[in-house]
Amino acid sequence: MDYRKITDEVSEKILSYSQDTSGWRVIKVSKNVTVSSKPSKEYAGNIYRGEGIIKEVPSKIIPFMYLPEYRNKWDKALQSYKLLERIDQDTGIYHSVTHSYGMGLISSRDFVDLLHVKSYPGDILTTNSVSVEYSSCPPTPSCVRGYNNPCGYVCSPLPENPEHSQLVVFIQPELGGMLPCSVVETALPTTLINLITETRAGLKGLKDHN
């Protein structure tokens, strides 16, 4: 599998999502996080965008969000999250297992994702992910294997306050199983809001601890 080719293509897509200002519809605002959506070009569902301000710089936020030694401590949505294989300094294959959601309405899911960290001028830092087949981590009966279409985080310093950052998260997962659209469309905006608020709380806890 040509991981470099895949990560280049996914990085281009995440950059284009972040530059695309047309067609987004705000669907939920909560805890200083705004969630928008629009029809996805990757699958039959929507792409979701969550955005909020975090009181930290991108170089601290992005590693905190994707490295297992941090993420396992703060992300309440995940049962487990681990690195399966490191491809290079900025690229790896990760396996995540979610808790069930909504009193068991959505059962546990797992994802195997290729993730690449890429920087851009202006201290912008991004993660760029897509699900891949990985022979040593096949689906198991204990959870439903999901598929992440191109997704990622785009984190940039605020011009008026470079010690704070704007974090924008894009997701467009196919959750598998027989889920009604209405359930998915309720769950995913909440997932984005929780992700950004838990990142804030986790970073604050790390700062206070240090």
Buried (B, 14 or more C-beta within 10 A) or exposed (E): EEBEEBBBEBBEBBBEBBEEEEEBEEBBEBEEBBBBBBEBEBEEBBBBBBBBBBBBBBBBBBBBBBBBEBBBEBBEBBBEBEBBBEBEEBBBBBBBBBBEBEEEEBBBBBBBBBBBBBEEEEBBBBBBBBBBEBEEBEEEEEBBBBBBBBBBBBBBBBEEEEEBBBBBBBBBBBBBEEBEEEBBBBBBBBBBBBBBBBBBEBBEEBEEEE
